[in-house]
Amino acid sequence: MSLTAGVVAVQGDVEEHAAAIERAAAVRDREVTVREIRESGIVPDCDLLAMPGGESTTISRLIHSEGIAPEIRAHVAAGKPLLATCAGLIVASSDAGDDRVKELGVLDVSVERNAFGRQKDSFEAPLAVAGLDEPYPAVFIRAPAIDSVGGADVLASWDDRPVAVRDGPVVGTSFHPELTLDSRIHGLAFFENDAATTPALEEPR
C-alpha cells in the first residue's frame, strides 16, 4: 500500500525531509508519495507528517493563519505519526518558553530555545538513540533543549539534556535528522511498528 507523507512547507528544510522520508521508505520496500503543505486541506490525506526546523515564531504564525494547525492536531489525535524537528519541536511542544509561539500542544514537553548556542556553535555529535543499534550522527544548529518531560519518553540525551522524545505518535528532536544521509530517525518516527520493516536493513551513512 502506498503511503502519503506530508512535509509542512511554510519554512525550513522541506526538500531534505522529503528525501529522508523517501530513503527511509525505500529501505523498508514501501512506496511513498511526498506532498508539501502550505495550505489547509492536505494534511487530512496524509498518513504521516514532518514539521521541519526554521524559525518557530514564523512557523507557528503561518500554520495557524493558513488553517494547518488544527489539521495537525487532528492528525495526531487519530494516532498518525508526526516527526517535529528543531523549531518544529518547539511549535509541537506544550510550552515553547516564548509568548510569540502559539504551541500545538501535541508533544508534552517544555523547551528552551537556542539552548546549545547560536548558528556559530553548530556541531555534530554521535548520539545514542533508543531503538537504534549504533550512534546517530546528529546535527545541532541553533538547537533547542527539552527542559521538562511530561508524558513523553526520552529517546536520547546530550550533555545531560533530552534532545529526542516520543509522545504517542509524535517524535520530536532538537537536532536536524534531515541533514544527514542516515534516515534512521525518520524510520524510527514513521516505520517503527511497520510490519514491512526489516531491522537488518540500514541505509549507508
C-alpha positions as CSV (number, residue, x, y, z in Angstrom):
1,M,0.0,0.0,0.0
2,S,1.3,3.4,-1.0
3,L,1.6,6.0,1.8
4,T,1.1,9.7,1.6
5,A,3.7,11.8,3.5
6,G,3.2,15.5,4.2
7,V,6.0,17.9,4.9
8,V,4.9,21.2,6.5
9,A,6.4,23.6,3.9
10,V,5.8,27.0,5.3
11,Q,9.6,27.3,6.2
12,G,12.6,25.1,6.7
13,D,14.4,22.1,5.2
14,V,11.4,20.8,3.2
15,E,13.2,19.1,0.3
16,E,15.7,17.4,2.7
17,H,12.9,16.0,4.8
18,A,11.1,14.7,1.7
19,A,14.3,13.0,0.6
20,A,14.8,11.4,4.0
21,I,11.3,10.1,4.1
22,E,11.8,8.5,0.7
23,R,15.1,6.9,1.8
24,A,13.5,5.5,4.9
25,A,10.6,4.1,3.0
26,A,12.8,2.6,0.3
27,V,14.8,0.7,3.0
28,R,11.6,-1.0,4.0
29,D,10.4,-1.5,0.4
30,R,7.5,0.9,0.9
31,E,6.0,3.2,-1.6
32,V,5.5,6.8,-0.5
33,T,4.3,10.0,-2.2
34,V,5.5,13.2,-0.5
35,R,3.4,16.3,-0.6
36,E,4.4,19.8,0.5
37,I,1.9,21.5,2.8
38,R,1.5,25.3,2.6
39,E,-2.3,25.5,3.0
40,S,-5.2,23.7,4.7
41,G,-6.9,20.6,3.1
42,I,-3.8,18.5,2.5
43,V,-3.0,17.1,6.0
44,P,-6.2,15.0,6.2
45,D,-5.0,13.0,3.2
46,C,-1.6,12.3,4.8
47,D,-0.6,9.1,6.6
48,L,2.5,10.7,8.2
49,L,3.8,14.2,8.7
50,A,7.1,16.0,9.2
51,M,7.4,19.5,10.6
52,P,10.9,20.9,9.8
53,G,13.1,23.4,11.6
54,G,13.3,27.1,10.7
55,E,12.0,30.0,12.8
56,S,9.5,28.8,15.3
57,T,7.6,32.1,15.5
58,T,7.2,32.2,11.7
59,I,6.1,28.5,11.5
60,S,3.6,29.0,14.3
61,R,2.1,32.1,12.8
62,L,1.8,30.6,9.3
63,I,0.3,27.2,10.3
64,H,-2.3,29.0,12.3
65,S,-3.1,31.7,9.7
66,E,-3.4,29.1,7.0
67,G,-5.6,26.7,9.0
68,I,-3.0,23.9,9.1
69,A,-2.6,23.8,12.9
70,P,-6.0,22.2,13.7
71,E,-5.4,19.7,11.0
72,I,-2.1,18.7,12.5
73,R,-3.7,18.3,15.9
74,A,-6.4,16.1,14.4
75,H,-3.7,14.0,12.6
76,V,-2.0,13.3,15.9
77,A,-5.3,12.7,17.7
78,A,-6.0,10.0,15.1
79,G,-2.8,8.3,16.1
80,K,-0.9,9.1,12.9
81,P,2.8,9.8,13.2
82,L,4.4,13.2,13.3
83,L,8.2,14.0,13.3
84,A,8.9,17.5,14.6
85,T,12.5,18.7,14.3
86,C,14.3,21.7,15.9
87,A,11.9,24.6,15.5
88,G,9.2,22.1,14.7
89,L,9.8,20.6,18.1
90,I,9.3,24.0,19.7
91,V,6.0,24.5,17.8
92,A,4.7,21.0,18.6
93,S,5.5,21.3,22.4
94,S,3.2,22.2,25.2
95,D,5.4,25.0,26.4
96,A,7.7,26.8,23.9
97,G,9.0,29.3,26.6
98,D,8.1,32.1,24.2
99,D,4.9,34.1,24.1
100,R,5.3,34.7,20.4
101,V,4.9,31.0,19.7
102,K,1.4,29.5,19.7
103,E,2.1,25.9,20.6
104,L,0.3,22.9,19.1
105,G,0.5,21.1,22.4
106,V,0.8,17.6,20.7
107,L,4.1,16.9,22.5
108,D,4.1,17.0,26.3
109,V,7.4,18.8,26.8
110,S,8.7,22.3,27.6
111,V,11.7,23.6,25.7
112,E,14.5,26.2,25.8
113,R,15.2,27.8,22.5
114,N,18.9,28.0,21.3
115,A,20.0,26.1,24.4
116,F,23.1,24.7,22.6
117,G,24.2,28.0,21.2
118,R,23.7,30.2,18.1
119,Q,24.5,29.4,14.5
120,K,28.3,29.6,15.0
121,D,28.0,27.0,17.8
122,S,26.6,24.3,15.4
123,F,28.0,20.8,15.9
124,E,27.6,17.2,15.0
125,A,27.5,14.5,17.7
126,P,27.3,10.7,17.8
127,L,24.0,10.3,19.6
128,A,22.8,7.1,21.4
129,V,19.2,6.8,20.5
130,A,16.8,4.3,22.0
131,G,15.7,1.9,19.3
132,L,18.9,2.3,17.1
133,D,21.7,-0.2,17.4
134,E,24.5,2.3,16.6
135,P,25.1,6.0,17.3
136,Y,23.2,8.5,15.1
137,P,25.2,11.4,13.6
138,A,23.0,14.2,15.0
139,V,23.4,17.7,13.5
140,F,22.7,20.5,16.0
141,I,22.0,24.0,14.6
142,R,20.7,26.7,17.0
143,A,19.2,23.7,18.7
144,P,16.6,23.9,21.5
145,A,16.8,21.6,24.5
146,I,14.0,19.9,26.3
147,D,13.6,21.4,29.8
148,S,11.0,19.1,31.2
149,V,9.3,15.9,30.0
150,G,5.7,15.3,30.9
151,G,4.1,12.3,29.4
152,A,6.8,11.9,26.7
153,D,9.5,9.2,26.7
154,V,13.2,10.3,26.3
155,L,14.8,8.6,23.3
156,A,18.2,10.4,23.5
157,S,20.1,13.0,25.6
158,W,23.2,15.1,25.0
159,D,25.1,17.0,27.7
160,D,22.6,15.5,30.2
161,R,19.6,17.2,28.5
162,P,16.9,15.4,26.5
163,V,17.2,16.0,22.7
164,A,14.8,13.4,21.3
165,V,11.5,12.3,22.7
166,R,8.4,10.3,21.8
167,D,4.9,11.1,22.9
168,G,2.5,8.6,21.4
169,P,2.6,9.0,17.6
170,V,4.8,12.1,17.9
171,V,8.6,12.1,17.8
172,G,10.5,15.4,18.5
173,T,14.2,16.1,18.0
174,S,16.3,19.1,18.9
175,F,18.6,18.2,16.0
176,H,18.2,18.1,12.2
177,P,17.9,14.4,11.1
178,E,17.2,15.6,7.5
179,L,20.8,17.0,7.2
180,T,22.4,13.6,7.0
181,L,22.0,10.7,4.6
182,D,21.3,8.5,7.6
183,S,17.5,8.3,7.7
184,R,17.1,6.1,10.7
185,I,15.3,8.8,12.7
186,H,12.7,9.1,10.0
187,G,12.4,5.3,10.0
188,L,12.0,5.3,13.8
189,A,9.3,8.0,13.7
190,F,7.3,6.6,10.8
191,F,8.0,2.9,10.3
192,E,9.0,1.5,13.8
193,N,5.8,-0.5,14.0
194,D,5.5,-1.1,10.3
195,A,5.0,-4.8,9.5
196,A,7.2,-4.3,6.4
197,T,10.1,-3.1,8.5
198,T,13.2,-5.3,8.3
199,P,15.6,-4.3,11.1
200,A,18.6,-5.8,9.4
201,L,18.4,-3.3,6.6
202,E,20.1,0.0,7.2
203,E,21.0,2.9,5.0
204,P,24.6,3.8,4.2
205,R,25.9,6.6,6.4
